[in-house]
């Protein structure tokens, strides 16, 4: 499955940066929903009420989904790939 990768950078309350990718099916283009996926992830990390926009989250590239991403994409519509500062 081809996927769209949205690169996301968010400043944490401790001042450090979080970098994660929001990965959705290639043909999914609803930016508001992609930003909502990111906000849902942030809430799961204790960052409630953080809204994303194109300032923090941008389309990066098209790629091929890794097998471990597929289950979550099928269940939730997206996968979060944690890159930096997400612990």
Secondary structure, DSSP 8 states (H G I E B T S, - for coil): -EEEEEEEEEE-TTS-EEEEEEEEETT---HHHHHHHHHHHHHHTT-TT----TTTEEEEEEEE--HHHHHHHHHHS-EEEEEES--
